[in-house]
Amino acid sequence: MFRGITNLNIDTKGRLAIPSRYRDVITTEASGHIVVTVDHTDRCLLVYPMNEWIDLEQKLMKLNNMHRRARNVQRLILGHAHECDLDSQGRILVPAPLREYAGLAKKAVLVGQMKKFELWDAEAWQKQTEAMIEEARSDDFDMDESLNQVSI
């Protein structure tokens, strides 16, 4: 399970170090293989250990691509998917087109989302966080029914 937020640096080659607390899980459960792709709703990247990616890929393949929305999701997520391997220092190389999509430069934030990570430009993440807090505080915040079951 991946949780928490980690600030990361991206080097001039586009590499970033996966936090050491996650490397063992990724090495053990995914043999050090990761898939990075775009998020189809936000300007961030999704980072999956290979074992979790395989599960998602099978679900995406079952979508009826005769429906435009399903086909577009497949195109975005599968079409931008890039396999990465952890190097000996626990780094991955994020391809330039994916870095450009997410606006990644030097400072990034890795956000644990249980079975995957989101990778955000640090400034974009700050703005996103502020927007989420503002929305949650607003009087017209429409609480999803499933959230009513969670007490925080």
N, C-alpha and C positions, 0 to 999 in steps of 0.2 A: 504494500500500500504506500502510495506516495502522497505526502501531505507537507504543507508548509511552503514558505517562500524563501528563495535563495537568490541573492544578488550575484550576478556573474559578470565576468569580463570576457569580451570576444577579442581575440588577437587579430592581427592584420591579415592573417590567412583565413579567417572566418571560423576558427576553432574555439570551442568553449569546453571547460572541464565540468563533467557531471559530478555533483557533490559526492564525496566519498561514502556518505551514509547510504547512497542508492546503488553504488557500483556493485556491491556483492549480490544484491537482488538481481540486477541486470545481467551480471556475469553468470550467476547460477541458473536463473530461470529462462534467460534469453541468449545464453552463450556470448554475451557482450554485443549482441546485434540490436540495433535500434532503427526505427523508421520515423522519419520526420516528414510532415506534410502540412498543408495550410489548413487553417480553421475556416470553414465556409461561412461563418457568421461574424467573426471578429478578425482584425488585422494582427493575428498572432499565429504561431506555429503550434502544432500538436506533436508531441514526442512520445512514441510508444515503444516499449520493449517488444521485441519481435513476437514473443508468444501472445501478447495482447493484440498486436497488429493482425496476426493471422485470424484471430476471432473476429475482429472488426471487418477484415477483408471478406470473410465468408458471409457476413451479414450484408455487406454492400453488394456482393455478387448476387444475392437473392432479390435485390430490389428490381422491380419491373422497369427496365430502361425504356419502355415505350412511353412512360410518363416523364414529361420534361423535367420536373423538379428532381425526381430520382436520378435521371440521367445527368443532370447538372451537378448534383452532389457527388456522384461517381466520378465525373470528369475532374472536379476540383480536388477531391481527396485522393483518389487513386492516381490521377494524372500528375499530381505534384509530389507524390510519395517518393522519398529517396531513402535508400538503405544506408545506414552509417554503422561503423564498428568502433567500439571503444579502442583507443590506442593504448599503448603501455602506460601512459600517464592519465588515463581515464577521460580523455578528450574525444569529442566528435567534431567533424568538419561539417558545418552547415553550408550547403551549396548557396552560391551567390543569388540565384533567383528566389530562393526561399527567404534569405536575409532581406532582400529588397522588398518582397511582399509584406513582411512584418516590420519593415523599417528598422531593422537591427543594425546598429553601428558598433559602438564600443561597450555600452552598458546594457545588460539584459537582466530579466527576472525570470526565474524558473518557478512555476507555480504548480505544486502537487495537486493532482485531481484524481486521487485514488489509484486508478489503473494506468494513468498516463500523466504527462506534464503538459502545461501550456508554457510556451516560451514567448515572452513579450519584450519589446523595447522598454527600457526602464521608465522613460518619460511617458510613453503611451500607457504603461501599467498604472502609473500614478494617476493619470487622468481618468482611466477606466475605474479605478478604485473610488475616486472622488464621485464619479457619476453614479456608481452603484450605491454608495452610501446616501447620496442625495435622493435617489429614486426610492430607496427603502424608507427614508424619513418623510417622504411626501405624503400628503393626505390622501391622494388618489392611488396609492400603491395597491395594486391588485394582487393579493396573496394567492398564489396557486393553491388549489385544494390540497395537493400532496404535502405542501409545506405546513399546513395546519396540524399535521400529525407529528411534527418535530418541535420539541421544546428545547430552546437554547438558553 
